[in-house]
Amino acid sequence: MQYSQIEKDMTIGDLVNNKAYGVFKDYIFTYMTPDHYNCKLSEYGFEKVGFEEGLHRMEELAASDGMDGRSYIHDIYSKEDQKMQWDKAYAKYIHFPAKKDNDKPVPYVFIIPGGAFNRQWGFIEGMAVAAHLSNMGYAAFVLYYRVKQEPVVSLAIEDMINAIRDIESRADEYGIIKGEYMIGGFSAGATLAGEIGSDNYGWTVAGLPKPQAIFLGYTAICMNEFYKAYTSLPVGNPMREGIAPFLRRLAGPDVDSKLVSSYDLLSHIDSSYPKTYIVANKDDGTVPVANSKAMDAVLTKLGVEHITRIGSKGGHSFGIGNGLEVSGWLEEAVDFWKGTTKNI
């Protein structure tokens, strides 16, 4: 097909206003603000995050169903549930079908974008990754969970669990193999993805099939450490005020310490934790790389199979990470997953 022109000097606003991307354009960033709307694609790293591949796949899907891509956007909850609880209308997932030349069902990847539980970086940490996996021959699903409430993480976990349950129940419709999946996320999305293996919120409690693998991109998991830093600083301290919004979304306006501890992933995993791929950069100024290193250390102690890839430079929000020291991490994570996947 003839794709829309994409240039580095274009802005996110240019993408949002391009009808060729159908309904997918509304999910590039949720809760759009001027700083992102007016930001040039080059400022995110044009090649690094895979703008061309991701936007081309979005355009293909938008043109494929005669509905601007609406058939690929799915509610997690029924209309009746949405009437009973208004915020459930915001919980959705987007399906990126596998590109393939046969009708054989395929395994799938469940992707959770980050955004500090305040929004979703839906393209860079979601649809761009899904597009790449789709082009590799895997089905991919991008979760859009509830955000902005205090607390909201318990609701986001509920969305994650129910989305996977819905996807599994519609395996024939989506052309996927039930129970054959990898789950992963970035930043706050990796916080959620990690919880799928916890003993208090994870797959065993929810009654889901165990993920065959997890990938964690620059994850935030050391919640007790975040809380310790927060309480050690005086009110008004810039660092304390920077941590506070995240903790309130985690544990409510009063930042309930017991609730914070319930999300301290390293305190709630054992040797049954799924095999895990960890990727981050040392110079991440948003989520300290210490979180990823702590996860690596605990998985090593527990004897859980894992790979940890830490780059020296590349910062936060790199998504696919083309051209970085960690470039190729997604392919490596898929190869790692394939070691436990019977049908690939």
Disulfide bonds with the S-S distance in Angstrom:
none
